[in-house]
Amino acid sequence: MGRCRQCNVEILDNTLICPLCKCVIEQDAQMENAYPDIRFRARKLNLAVRIFLFISILIEALLVYLNYKFFDGIWWSVISGAGLSYIYFVARFAVLNDNAGYRSKFLLLTFFGILYVILIDCVIGYHGWSVNFVLPGGLLFVDIAILFVMFVNRRNWQSYIMLEISMIFLSMVPLLLMWLDIVTETFISGLAFAASVLLFLGTLIIGDKRARNELKRRFHVR
């Protein structure tokens, strides 16, 4: 926005010449303190992500060809493709998506990270270390992260109760795999389940009325 001193009118567009008297207009000083264009930054990030996607497709196509051409018994191009897909997912979901909360972002990124490690174990020749150690270890890591965030965000700790309930169900997955004889190391899997249950019970007992009110609100119980 500018002002023409000669005509004493405000010019709303970005022109430097007054359309009435053709004099040079002076710019409003408030323009210097204008807010940055957030949409322009978002467009730049979207463009960067799309460029990364295109380059990733080209790289993965080359890696698939090289893997096929010089096949040595391992389809390592699957690992590279899944890794590039995970990076794209991080950029698209965690960085550009403003609708999802940070809790759902953290949980999904950790979950897909665990799946990626399991995929690596399967591709290189399944040895079971991914489901025996990485899967329950990742669940333990999430429980510790929830406890830490609750301590930091003490004023709103009760909002993490639903995440704790979700972790109880997720930590039952290694127990199910134990029942199917897929998981052979029982200690870490049992520890992950126990940690999830104890975290929820501790929140419910220590939180007392606030915790119960949060559960009633979440499950629409009067």
mmCIF file of the C-alpha atoms, coordinates in Angstrom:
data_MODEL
# 
_entry.id   MODEL 
# 
loop_
_atom_site.group_PDB 
_atom_site.id 
_atom_site.type_symbol 
_atom_site.label_atom_id 
_atom_site.label_alt_id 
_atom_site.label_comp_id 
_atom_site.label_asym_id 
_atom_site.label_entity_id 
_atom_site.label_seq_id 
_atom_site.pdbx_PDB_ins_code 
_atom_site.Cartn_x 
_atom_site.Cartn_y 
_atom_site.Cartn_z 
_atom_site.occupancy 
_atom_site.B_iso_or_equiv 
_atom_site.pdbx_formal_charge 
_atom_site.auth_seq_id 
_atom_site.auth_comp_id 
_atom_site.auth_asym_id 
_atom_site.auth_atom_id 
_atom_site.pdbx_PDB_model_num 
ATOM 1   C CA . MET A 1 1   ? 0.000   0.000   0.000   1.00 0.00 ? 1   MET A CA 1 
ATOM 2   C CA . GLY A 1 2   ? 1.271   3.501   -0.885  1.00 0.00 ? 2   GLY A CA 1 
ATOM 3   C CA . ARG A 1 3   ? 0.129   7.114   -0.724  1.00 0.00 ? 3   ARG A CA 1 
ATOM 4   C CA . CYS A 1 4   ? 0.320   9.860   -3.307  1.00 0.00 ? 4   CYS A CA 1 
ATOM 5   C CA . ARG A 1 5   ? 1.091   13.201  -1.641  1.00 0.00 ? 5   ARG A CA 1 
ATOM 6   C CA . GLN A 1 6   ? 0.013   15.117  -4.713  1.00 0.00 ? 6   GLN A CA 1 
ATOM 7   C CA . CYS A 1 7   ? -3.482  13.610  -4.871  1.00 0.00 ? 7   CYS A CA 1 
ATOM 8   C CA . ASN A 1 8   ? -3.697  12.665  -1.185  1.00 0.00 ? 8   ASN A CA 1 
ATOM 9   C CA . VAL A 1 9   ? -5.064  9.188   -1.979  1.00 0.00 ? 9   VAL A CA 1 
ATOM 10  C CA . GLU A 1 10  ? -4.027  5.701   -0.925  1.00 0.00 ? 10  GLU A CA 1 
ATOM 11  C CA . ILE A 1 11  ? -2.950  3.228   -3.608  1.00 0.00 ? 11  ILE A CA 1 
ATOM 12  C CA . LEU A 1 12  ? -3.907  -0.363  -2.739  1.00 0.00 ? 12  LEU A CA 1 
ATOM 13  C CA . ASP A 1 13  ? -1.850  -2.223  -5.329  1.00 0.00 ? 13  ASP A CA 1 
ATOM 14  C CA . ASN A 1 14  ? 1.939   -2.439  -5.610  1.00 0.00 ? 14  ASN A CA 1 
ATOM 15  C CA . THR A 1 15  ? 2.397   0.166   -8.334  1.00 0.00 ? 15  THR A CA 1 
ATOM 16  C CA . LEU A 1 16  ? 5.072   2.838   -7.903  1.00 0.00 ? 16  LEU A CA 1 
ATOM 17  C CA . ILE A 1 17  ? 3.318   5.473   -10.040 1.00 0.00 ? 17  ILE A CA 1 
ATOM 18  C CA . CYS A 1 18  ? 0.096   7.251   -9.112  1.00 0.00 ? 18  CYS A CA 1 
ATOM 19  C CA . PRO A 1 19  ? -2.563  6.399   -11.744 1.00 0.00 ? 19  PRO A CA 1 
ATOM 20  C CA . LEU A 1 20  ? -4.025  9.933   -11.458 1.00 0.00 ? 20  LEU A CA 1 
ATOM 21  C CA . CYS A 1 21  ? -1.099  12.336  -11.571 1.00 0.00 ? 21  CYS A CA 1 
ATOM 22  C CA . LYS A 1 22  ? 1.694   9.937   -12.610 1.00 0.00 ? 22  LYS A CA 1 
ATOM 23  C CA . CYS A 1 23  ? 3.842   11.029  -9.663  1.00 0.00 ? 23  CYS A CA 1 
ATOM 24  C CA . VAL A 1 24  ? 5.994   8.598   -7.738  1.00 0.00 ? 24  VAL A CA 1 
ATOM 25  C CA . ILE A 1 25  ? 4.107   7.417   -4.667  1.00 0.00 ? 25  ILE A CA 1 
ATOM 26  C CA . GLU A 1 26  ? 5.704   6.795   -1.286  1.00 0.00 ? 26  GLU A CA 1 
ATOM 27  C CA . GLN A 1 27  ? 5.318   3.394   0.330   1.00 0.00 ? 27  GLN A CA 1 
ATOM 28  C CA . ASP A 1 28  ? 3.482   3.020   3.603   1.00 0.00 ? 28  ASP A CA 1 
ATOM 29  C CA . ALA A 1 29  ? 5.849   2.353   6.486   1.00 0.00 ? 29  ALA A CA 1 
ATOM 30  C CA . GLN A 1 30  ? 3.526   -0.323  7.801   1.00 0.00 ? 30  GLN A CA 1 
ATOM 31  C CA . MET A 1 31  ? 4.466   -2.541  4.895   1.00 0.00 ? 31  MET A CA 1 
ATOM 32  C CA . GLU A 1 32  ? 7.836   -3.130  6.525   1.00 0.00 ? 32  GLU A CA 1 
ATOM 33  C CA . ASN A 1 33  ? 6.117   -4.762  9.512   1.00 0.00 ? 33  ASN A CA 1 
ATOM 34  C CA . ALA A 1 34  ? 3.741   -6.919  7.484   1.00 0.00 ? 34  ALA A CA 1 
ATOM 35  C CA . TYR A 1 35  ? 3.388   -10.569 8.381   1.00 0.00 ? 35  TYR A CA 1 
ATOM 36  C CA . PRO A 1 36  ? 5.294   -13.038 6.204   1.00 0.00 ? 36  PRO A CA 1 
ATOM 37  C CA . ASP A 1 37  ? 3.371   -14.953 3.586   1.00 0.00 ? 37  ASP A CA 1 
ATOM 38  C CA . ILE A 1 38  ? 2.857   -18.344 5.253   1.00 0.00 ? 38  ILE A CA 1 
ATOM 39  C CA . ARG A 1 39  ? 1.206   -19.769 2.172   1.00 0.00 ? 39  ARG A CA 1 
ATOM 40  C CA . PHE A 1 40  ? 4.296   -18.958 0.105   1.00 0.00 ? 40  PHE A CA 1 
ATOM 41  C CA . ARG A 1 41  ? 6.458   -20.950 2.542   1.00 0.00 ? 41  ARG A CA 1 
ATOM 42  C CA . ALA A 1 42  ? 4.002   -23.866 2.414   1.00 0.00 ? 42  ALA A CA 1 
ATOM 43  C CA . ARG A 1 43  ? 4.070   -23.819 -1.395  1.00 0.00 ? 43  ARG A CA 1 
ATOM 44  C CA . LYS A 1 44  ? 7.861   -23.915 -1.352  1.00 0.00 ? 44  LYS A CA 1 
ATOM 45  C CA . LEU A 1 45  ? 7.854   -26.901 1.005   1.00 0.00 ? 45  LEU A CA 1 
ATOM 46  C CA . ASN A 1 46  ? 5.253   -28.686 -1.127  1.00 0.00 ? 46  ASN A CA 1 
ATOM 47  C CA . LEU A 1 47  ? 7.363   -28.083 -4.202  1.00 0.00 ? 47  LEU A CA 1 
ATOM 48  C CA . ALA A 1 48  ? 10.458  -29.416 -2.438  1.00 0.00 ? 48  ALA A CA 1 
ATOM 49  C CA . VAL A 1 49  ? 8.571   -32.553 -1.365  1.00 0.00 ? 49  VAL A CA 1 
ATOM 50  C CA . ARG A 1 50  ? 7.269   -33.142 -4.898  1.00 0.00 ? 50  ARG A CA 1 
ATOM 51  C CA . ILE A 1 51  ? 10.775  -32.729 -6.299  1.00 0.00 ? 51  ILE A CA 1 
ATOM 52  C CA . PHE A 1 52  ? 12.050  -35.210 -3.723  1.00 0.00 ? 52  PHE A CA 1 
ATOM 53  C CA . LEU A 1 53  ? 9.301   -37.664 -4.726  1.00 0.00 ? 53  LEU A CA 1 
ATOM 54  C CA . PHE A 1 54  ? 10.228  -37.404 -8.410  1.00 0.00 ? 54  PHE A CA 1 
ATOM 55  C CA . ILE A 1 55  ? 13.947  -37.833 -7.720  1.00 0.00 ? 55  ILE A CA 1 
ATOM 56  C CA . SER A 1 56  ? 13.215  -40.750 -5.377  1.00 0.00 ? 56  SER A CA 1 
ATOM 57  C CA . ILE A 1 57  ? 11.227  -42.529 -8.101  1.00 0.00 ? 57  ILE A CA 1 
ATOM 58  C CA . LEU A 1 58  ? 14.121  -42.121 -10.524 1.00 0.00 ? 58  LEU A CA 1 
ATOM 59  C CA . ILE A 1 59  ? 16.669  -43.338 -7.972  1.00 0.00 ? 59  ILE A CA 1 
ATOM 60  C CA . GLU A 1 60  ? 14.543  -46.305 -6.957  1.00 0.00 ? 60  GLU A CA 1 
ATOM 61  C CA . ALA A 1 61  ? 13.973  -47.283 -10.592 1.00 0.00 ? 61  ALA A CA 1 
ATOM 62  C CA . LEU A 1 62  ? 17.751  -47.270 -11.102 1.00 0.00 ? 62  LEU A CA 1 
ATOM 63  C CA . LEU A 1 63  ? 18.320  -49.284 -7.926  1.00 0.00 ? 63  LEU A CA 1 
ATOM 64  C CA . VAL A 1 64  ? 15.695  -51.863 -8.931  1.00 0.00 ? 64  VAL A CA 1 
ATOM 65  C CA . TYR A 1 65  ? 17.430  -52.260 -12.297 1.00 0.00 ? 65  TYR A CA 1 
ATOM 66  C CA . LEU A 1 66  ? 20.848  -52.648 -10.658 1.00 0.00 ? 66  LEU A CA 1 
ATOM 67  C CA . ASN A 1 67  ? 19.443  -55.086 -8.120  1.00 0.00 ? 67  ASN A CA 1 
ATOM 68  C CA . TYR A 1 68  ? 17.895  -57.153 -10.920 1.00 0.00 ? 68  TYR A CA 1 
ATOM 69  C CA . LYS A 1 69  ? 20.971  -56.927 -13.116 1.00 0.00 ? 69  LYS A CA 1 
ATOM 70  C CA . PHE A 1 70  ? 23.410  -57.944 -10.387 1.00 0.00 ? 70  PHE A CA 1 
ATOM 71  C CA . PHE A 1 71  ? 21.106  -60.040 -8.233  1.00 0.00 ? 71  PHE A CA 1 
ATOM 72  C CA . ASP A 1 72  ? 22.974  -61.791 -5.423  1.00 0.00 ? 72  ASP A CA 1 
ATOM 73  C CA . GLY A 1 73  ? 20.080  -63.384 -3.590  1.00 0.00 ? 73  GLY A CA 1 
ATOM 74  C CA . ILE A 1 74  ? 18.852  -60.310 -1.712  1.00 0.00 ? 74  ILE A CA 1 
ATOM 75  C CA . TRP A 1 75  ? 16.325  -57.800 -3.019  1.00 0.00 ? 75  TRP A CA 1 
ATOM 76  C CA . TRP A 1 76  ? 18.002  -54.858 -1.288  1.00 0.00 ? 76  TRP A CA 1 
ATOM 77  C CA . SER A 1 77  ? 16.156  -52.421 -3.577  1.00 0.00 ? 77  SER A CA 1 
ATOM 78  C CA . VAL A 1 78  ? 13.031  -53.125 -1.510  1.00 0.00 ? 78  VAL A CA 1 
ATOM 79  C CA . ILE A 1 79  ? 14.843  -51.702 1.519   1.00 0.00 ? 79  ILE A CA 1 
ATOM 80  C CA . SER A 1 80  ? 15.916  -48.577 -0.350  1.00 0.00 ? 80  SER A CA 1 
ATOM 81  C CA . GLY A 1 81  ? 12.411  -48.068 -1.757  1.00 0.00 ? 81  GLY A CA 1 
ATOM 82  C CA . ALA A 1 82  ? 10.823  -48.443 1.664   1.00 0.00 ? 82  ALA A CA 1 
ATOM 83  C CA . GLY A 1 83  ? 13.383  -46.041 3.138   1.00 0.00 ? 83  GLY A CA 1 
ATOM 84  C CA . LEU A 1 84  ? 12.662  -43.375 0.530   1.00 0.00 ? 84  LEU A CA 1 
ATOM 85  C CA . SER A 1 85  ? 8.927   -43.906 1.054   1.00 0.00 ? 85  SER A CA 1 
ATOM 86  C CA . TYR A 1 86  ? 9.372   -43.440 4.789   1.00 0.00 ? 86  TYR A CA 1 
ATOM 87  C CA . ILE A 1 87  ? 11.266  -40.181 4.274   1.00 0.00 ? 87  ILE A CA 1 
ATOM 88  C CA . TYR A 1 88  ? 8.506   -38.966 1.945   1.00 0.00 ? 88  TYR A CA 1 
ATOM 89  C CA . PHE A 1 89  ? 5.899   -39.977 4.529   1.00 0.00 ? 89  PHE A CA 1 
ATOM 90  C CA . VAL A 1 90  ? 7.763   -38.039 7.226   1.00 0.00 ? 90  VAL A CA 1 
ATOM 91  C CA . ALA A 1 91  ? 7.896   -34.926 5.056   1.00 0.00 ? 91  ALA A CA 1 
ATOM 92  C CA . ARG A 1 92  ? 4.300   -35.203 3.883   1.00 0.00 ? 92  ARG A CA 1 
ATOM 93  C CA . PHE A 1 93  ? 2.618   -36.236 7.118   1.00 0.00 ? 93  PHE A CA 1 
ATOM 94  C CA . ALA A 1 94  ? 4.809   -34.870 9.888   1.00 0.00 ? 94  ALA A CA 1 
ATOM 95  C CA . VAL A 1 95  ? 6.034   -31.630 8.305   1.00 0.00 ? 95  VAL A CA 1 
ATOM 96  C CA . LEU A 1 96  ? 3.352   -30.476 5.858   1.00 0.00 ? 96  LEU A CA 1 
ATOM 97  C CA . ASN A 1 97  ? 0.242   -31.842 7.556   1.00 0.00 ? 97  ASN A CA 1 
ATOM 98  C CA . ASP A 1 98  ? -0.975  -29.298 10.097  1.00 0.00 ? 98  ASP A CA 1 
ATOM 99  C CA . ASN A 1 99  ? -4.257  -31.089 10.799  1.00 0.00 ? 99  ASN A CA 1 
ATOM 100 C CA . ALA A 1 100 ? -2.773  -34.059 12.662  1.00 0.00 ? 100 ALA A CA 1 
ATOM 101 C CA . GLY A 1 101 ? -1.587  -33.519 16.223  1.00 0.00 ? 101 GLY A CA 1 
ATOM 102 C CA . TYR A 1 102 ? 1.967   -34.157 17.292  1.00 0.00 ? 102 TYR A CA 1 
ATOM 103 C CA . ARG A 1 103 ? 0.884   -37.181 19.345  1.00 0.00 ? 103 ARG A CA 1 
ATOM 104 C CA . SER A 1 104 ? -0.596  -39.009 16.356  1.00 0.00 ? 104 SER A CA 1 
ATOM 105 C CA . LYS A 1 105 ? 2.411   -37.997 14.256  1.00 0.00 ? 105 LYS A CA 1 
ATOM 106 C CA . PHE A 1 106 ? 4.851   -39.391 16.805  1.00 0.00 ? 106 PHE A CA 1 
ATOM 107 C CA . LEU A 1 107 ? 2.908   -42.632 17.195  1.00 0.00 ? 107 LEU A CA 1 
ATOM 108 C CA . LEU A 1 108 ? 2.528   -43.255 13.461  1.00 0.00 ? 108 LEU A CA 1 
ATOM 109 C CA . LEU A 1 109 ? 6.141   -42.387 12.645  1.00 0.00 ? 109 LEU A CA 1 
ATOM 110 C CA . THR A 1 110 ? 7.372   -44.753 15.352  1.00 0.00 ? 110 THR A CA 1 
ATOM 111 C CA . PHE A 1 111 ? 4.994   -47.479 14.195  1.00 0.00 ? 111 PHE A CA 1 
ATOM 112 C CA . PHE A 1 112 ? 6.067   -47.242 10.552  1.00 0.00 ? 112 PHE A CA 1 
ATOM 113 C CA . GLY A 1 113 ? 9.700   -47.045 11.649  1.00 0.00 ? 113 GLY A CA 1 
ATOM 114 C CA . ILE A 1 114 ? 9.286   -50.374 13.440  1.00 0.00 ? 114 ILE A CA 1 
ATOM 115 C CA . LEU A 1 115 ? 7.628   -51.873 10.358  1.00 0.00 ? 115 LEU A CA 1 
ATOM 116 C CA . TYR A 1 116 ? 10.539  -50.655 8.246   1.00 0.00 ? 116 TYR A CA 1 
ATOM 117 C CA . VAL A 1 117 ? 13.052  -52.433 10.497  1.00 0.00 ? 117 VAL A CA 1 
ATOM 118 C CA . ILE A 1 118 ? 10.954  -55.613 10.343  1.00 0.00 ? 118 ILE A CA 1 
ATOM 119 C CA . LEU A 1 119 ? 10.992  -55.328 6.552   1.00 0.00 ? 119 LEU A CA 1 
ATOM 120 C CA . ILE A 1 120 ? 14.797  -55.107 6.586   1.00 0.00 ? 120 ILE A CA 1 
ATOM 121 C CA . ASP A 1 121 ? 14.957  -58.254 8.700   1.00 0.00 ? 121 ASP A CA 1 
ATOM 122 C CA . CYS A 1 122 ? 12.682  -60.093 6.268   1.00 0.00 ? 122 CYS A CA 1 
ATOM 123 C CA . VAL A 1 123 ? 14.561  -58.977 3.156   1.00 0.00 ? 123 VAL A CA 1 
ATOM 124 C CA . ILE A 1 124 ? 18.063  -59.881 4.328   1.00 0.00 ? 124 ILE A CA 1 
ATOM 125 C CA . GLY A 1 125 ? 16.892  -63.278 5.554   1.00 0.00 ? 125 GLY A CA 1 
ATOM 126 C CA . TYR A 1 126 ? 14.557  -63.412 8.499   1.00 0.00 ? 126 TYR A CA 1 
ATOM 127 C CA . HIS A 1 127 ? 16.383  -63.939 11.810  1.00 0.00 ? 127 HIS A CA 1 
ATOM 128 C CA . GLY A 1 128 ? 13.702  -62.714 14.199  1.00 0.00 ? 128 GLY A CA 1 
ATOM 129 C CA . TRP A 1 129 ? 15.676  -59.914 15.859  1.00 0.00 ? 129 TRP A CA 1 
ATOM 130 C CA . SER A 1 130 ? 13.232  -57.305 14.592  1.00 0.00 ? 130 SER A CA 1 
ATOM 131 C CA . VAL A 1 131 ? 10.159  -58.787 16.271  1.00 0.00 ? 131 VAL A CA 1 
ATOM 132 C CA . ASN A 1 132 ? 12.054  -60.052 19.312  1.00 0.00 ? 132 ASN A CA 1 
ATOM 133 C CA . PHE A 1 133 ? 13.837  -56.814 20.170  1.00 0.00 ? 133 PHE A CA 1 
ATOM 134 C CA . VAL A 1 134 ? 12.963  -53.864 17.921  1.00 0.00 ? 134 VAL A CA 1 
ATOM 135 C CA . LEU A 1 135 ? 9.173   -54.242 18.112  1.00 0.00 ? 135 LEU A CA 1 
ATOM 136 C CA . PRO A 1 136 ? 8.857   -54.411 21.928  1.00 0.00 ? 136 PRO A CA 1 
ATOM 137 C CA . GLY A 1 137 ? 11.780  -52.007 22.319  1.00 0.00 ? 137 GLY A CA 1 
ATOM 138 C CA . GLY A 1 138 ? 9.979   -49.459 20.161  1.00 0.00 ? 138 GLY A CA 1 
ATOM 139 C CA . LEU A 1 139 ? 6.840   -49.831 22.269  1.00 0.00 ? 139 LEU A CA 1 
ATOM 140 C CA . LEU A 1 140 ? 8.887   -49.302 25.427  1.00 0.00 ? 140 LEU A CA 1 
ATOM 141 C CA . PHE A 1 141 ? 10.402  -46.208 23.861  1.00 0.00 ? 141 PHE A CA 1 
ATOM 142 C CA . VAL A 1 142 ? 6.931   -44.787 23.188  1.00 0.00 ? 142 VAL A CA 1 
ATOM 143 C CA . ASP A 1 143 ? 5.875   -45.448 26.799  1.00 0.00 ? 143 ASP A CA 1 
ATOM 144 C CA . ILE A 1 144 ? 8.961   -43.646 28.101  1.00 0.00 ? 144 ILE A CA 1 
ATOM 145 C CA . ALA A 1 145 ? 8.315   -40.758 25.706  1.00 0.00 ? 145 ALA A CA 1 
ATOM 146 C CA . ILE A 1 146 ? 4.687   -40.489 26.918  1.00 0.00 ? 146 ILE A CA 1 
ATOM 147 C CA . LEU A 1 147 ? 5.869   -40.382 30.541  1.00 0.00 ? 147 LEU A CA 1 
ATOM 148 C CA . PHE A 1 148 ? 8.406   -37.690 29.699  1.00 0.00 ? 148 PHE A CA 1 
ATOM 149 C CA . VAL A 1 149 ? 5.899   -35.545 27.791  1.00 0.00 ? 149 VAL A CA 1 
ATOM 150 C CA . MET A 1 150 ? 3.369   -35.881 30.617  1.00 0.00 ? 150 MET A CA 1 
ATOM 151 C CA . PHE A 1 151 ? 5.989   -34.626 33.053  1.00 0.00 ? 151 PHE A CA 1 
ATOM 152 C CA . VAL A 1 152 ? 6.848   -31.676 30.805  1.00 0.00 ? 152 VAL A CA 1 
ATOM 153 C CA . ASN A 1 153 ? 3.204   -30.853 30.084  1.00 0.00 ? 153 ASN A CA 1 
ATOM 154 C CA . ARG A 1 154 ? 2.023   -31.311 33.664  1.00 0.00 ? 154 ARG A CA 1 
ATOM 155 C CA . ARG A 1 155 ? -0.943  -28.968 33.301  1.00 0.00 ? 155 ARG A CA 1 
ATOM 156 C CA . ASN A 1 156 ? -2.496  -31.117 30.585  1.00 0.00 ? 156 ASN A CA 1 
ATOM 157 C CA . TRP A 1 157 ? -1.238  -34.582 31.512  1.00 0.00 ? 157 TRP A CA 1 
ATOM 158 C CA . GLN A 1 158 ? -4.720  -36.129 31.421  1.00 0.00 ? 158 GLN A CA 1 
ATOM 159 C CA . SER A 1 159 ? -4.931  -35.591 27.657  1.00 0.00 ? 159 SER A CA 1 
ATOM 160 C CA . TYR A 1 160 ? -2.480  -38.483 27.149  1.00 0.00 ? 160 TYR A CA 1 
ATOM 161 C CA . ILE A 1 161 ? -4.771  -41.117 28.642  1.00 0.00 ? 161 ILE A CA 1 
ATOM 162 C CA . MET A 1 162 ? -6.159  -42.201 25.257  1.00 0.00 ? 162 MET A CA 1 
ATOM 163 C CA . LEU A 1 163 ? -2.622  -42.571 23.947  1.00 0.00 ? 163 LEU A CA 1 
ATOM 164 C CA . GLU A 1 164 ? -1.827  -44.785 26.925  1.00 0.00 ? 164 GLU A CA 1 
ATOM 165 C CA . ILE A 1 165 ? -4.855  -46.957 26.171  1.00 0.00 ? 165 ILE A CA 1 
ATOM 166 C CA . SER A 1 166 ? -3.720  -47.242 22.552  1.00 0.00 ? 166 SER A CA 1 
ATOM 167 C CA . MET A 1 167 ? -0.294  -48.374 23.754  1.00 0.00 ? 167 MET A CA 1 
ATOM 168 C CA . ILE A 1 168 ? -1.881  -51.153 25.819  1.00 0.00 ? 168 ILE A CA 1 
ATOM 169 C CA . PHE A 1 169 ? -3.518  -52.577 22.707  1.00 0.00 ? 169 PHE A CA 1 
ATOM 170 C CA . LEU A 1 170 ? -0.372  -52.129 20.616  1.00 0.00 ? 170 LEU A CA 1 
ATOM 171 C CA . SER A 1 171 ? 1.779   -53.830 23.246  1.00 0.00 ? 171 SER A CA 1 
ATOM 172 C CA . MET A 1 172 ? -0.517  -56.860 22.976  1.00 0.00 ? 172 MET A CA 1 
ATOM 173 C CA . VAL A 1 173 ? 0.770   -57.439 19.424  1.00 0.00 ? 173 VAL A CA 1 
ATOM 174 C CA . PRO A 1 174 ? 4.088   -58.999 20.601  1.00 0.00 ? 174 PRO A CA 1 
ATOM 175 C CA . LEU A 1 175 ? 2.099   -61.188 23.001  1.00 0.00 ? 175 LEU A CA 1 
ATOM 176 C CA . LEU A 1 176 ? -0.034  -62.381 20.094  1.00 0.00 ? 176 LEU A CA 1 
ATOM 177 C CA . LEU A 1 177 ? 3.134   -63.112 18.113  1.00 0.00 ? 177 LEU A CA 1 
ATOM 178 C CA . MET A 1 178 ? 4.433   -65.069 21.104  1.00 0.00 ? 178 MET A CA 1 
ATOM 179 C CA . TRP A 1 179 ? 1.275   -67.174 21.021  1.00 0.00 ? 179 TRP A CA 1 
ATOM 180 C CA . LEU A 1 180 ? 1.918   -67.784 17.289  1.00 0.00 ? 180 LEU A CA 1 
ATOM 181 C CA . ASP A 1 181 ? 5.550   -68.771 18.049  1.00 0.00 ? 181 ASP A CA 1 
ATOM 182 C CA . ILE A 1 182 ? 6.860   -65.874 15.962  1.00 0.00 ? 182 ILE A CA 1 
ATOM 183 C CA . VAL A 1 183 ? 8.353   -64.037 18.932  1.00 0.00 ? 183 VAL A CA 1 
ATOM 184 C CA . THR A 1 184 ? 10.747  -66.240 20.905  1.00 0.00 ? 184 THR A CA 1 
ATOM 185 C CA . GLU A 1 185 ? 12.200  -63.699 23.360  1.00 0.00 ? 185 GLU A CA 1 
ATOM 186 C CA . THR A 1 186 ? 9.411   -63.326 25.903  1.00 0.00 ? 186 THR A CA 1 
ATOM 187 C CA . PHE A 1 187 ? 10.990  -61.010 28.474  1.00 0.00 ? 187 PHE A CA 1 
ATOM 188 C CA . ILE A 1 188 ? 11.072  -57.748 26.473  1.00 0.00 ? 188 ILE A CA 1 
ATOM 189 C CA . SER A 1 189 ? 7.615   -58.336 25.035  1.00 0.00 ? 189 SER A CA 1 
ATOM 190 C CA . GLY A 1 190 ? 6.178   -58.955 28.491  1.00 0.00 ? 190 GLY A CA 1 
ATOM 191 C CA . LEU A 1 191 ? 8.033   -55.914 29.834  1.00 0.00 ? 191 LEU A CA 1 
ATOM 192 C CA . ALA A 1 192 ? 6.552   -53.691 27.098  1.00 0.00 ? 192 ALA A CA 1 
ATOM 193 C CA . PHE A 1 193 ? 3.026   -54.848 27.908  1.00 0.00 ? 193 PHE A CA 1 
ATOM 194 C CA . ALA A 1 194 ? 3.562   -54.455 31.646  1.00 0.00 ? 194 ALA A CA 1 
ATOM 195 C CA . ALA A 1 195 ? 4.985   -50.959 31.165  1.00 0.00 ? 195 ALA A CA 1 
ATOM 196 C CA . SER A 1 196 ? 1.959   -49.872 29.142  1.00 0.00 ? 196 SER A CA 1 
ATOM 197 C CA . VAL A 1 197 ? -0.491  -51.255 31.697  1.00 0.00 ? 197 VAL A CA 1 
ATOM 198 C CA . LEU A 1 198 ? 1.392   -49.766 34.661  1.00 0.00 ? 198 LEU A CA 1 
ATOM 199 C CA . LEU A 1 199 ? 1.635   -46.379 32.966  1.00 0.00 ? 199 LEU A CA 1 
ATOM 200 C CA . PHE A 1 200 ? -2.123  -46.290 32.466  1.00 0.00 ? 200 PHE A CA 1 
ATOM 201 C CA . LEU A 1 201 ? -2.888  -47.546 35.977  1.00 0.00 ? 201 LEU A CA 1 
ATOM 202 C CA . GLY A 1 202 ? -0.453  -45.051 37.490  1.00 0.00 ? 202 GLY A CA 1 
ATOM 203 C CA . THR A 1 203 ? -2.090  -42.214 35.592  1.00 0.00 ? 203 THR A CA 1 
ATOM 204 C CA . LEU A 1 204 ? -5.536  -43.376 36.639  1.00 0.00 ? 204 LEU A CA 1 
ATOM 205 C CA . ILE A 1 205 ? -4.646  -43.809 40.316  1.00 0.00 ? 205 ILE A CA 1 
ATOM 206 C CA . ILE A 1 206 ? -2.463  -40.731 40.781  1.00 0.00 ? 206 ILE A CA 1 
ATOM 207 C CA . GLY A 1 207 ? -4.659  -38.568 38.577  1.00 0.00 ? 207 GLY A CA 1 
ATOM 208 C CA . ASP A 1 208 ? -7.726  -39.569 40.583  1.00 0.00 ? 208 ASP A CA 1 
ATOM 209 C CA . LYS A 1 209 ? -10.751 -37.447 39.692  1.00 0.00 ? 209 LYS A CA 1 
ATOM 210 C CA . ARG A 1 210 ? -9.182  -35.587 36.762  1.00 0.00 ? 210 ARG A CA 1 
ATOM 211 C CA . ALA A 1 211 ? -8.227  -38.858 35.147  1.00 0.00 ? 211 ALA A CA 1 
ATOM 212 C CA . ARG A 1 212 ? -11.687 -40.341 35.645  1.00 0.00 ? 212 ARG A CA 1 
ATOM 213 C CA . ASN A 1 213 ? -13.327 -37.208 34.282  1.00 0.00 ? 213 ASN A CA 1 
ATOM 214 C CA . GLU A 1 214 ? -11.093 -37.375 31.223  1.00 0.00 ? 214 GLU A CA 1 
ATOM 215 C CA . LEU A 1 215 ? -12.108 -40.980 30.578  1.00 0.00 ? 215 LEU A CA 1 
ATOM 216 C CA . LYS A 1 216 ? -15.791 -40.101 30.976  1.00 0.00 ? 216 LYS A CA 1 
ATOM 217 C CA . ARG A 1 217 ? -15.386 -37.223 28.556  1.00 0.00 ? 217 ARG A CA 1 
ATOM 218 C CA . ARG A 1 218 ? -13.547 -39.340 26.016  1.00 0.00 ? 218 ARG A CA 1 
ATOM 219 C CA . PHE A 1 219 ? -16.029 -42.219 26.122  1.00 0.00 ? 219 PHE A CA 1 
ATOM 220 C CA . HIS A 1 220 ? -19.083 -39.941 26.532  1.00 0.00 ? 220 HIS A CA 1 
ATOM 221 C CA . VAL A 1 221 ? -20.033 -41.468 29.865  1.00 0.00 ? 221 VAL A CA 1 
ATOM 222 C CA . ARG A 1 222 ? -22.106 -39.412 32.289  1.00 0.00 ? 222 ARG A CA 1 
# 
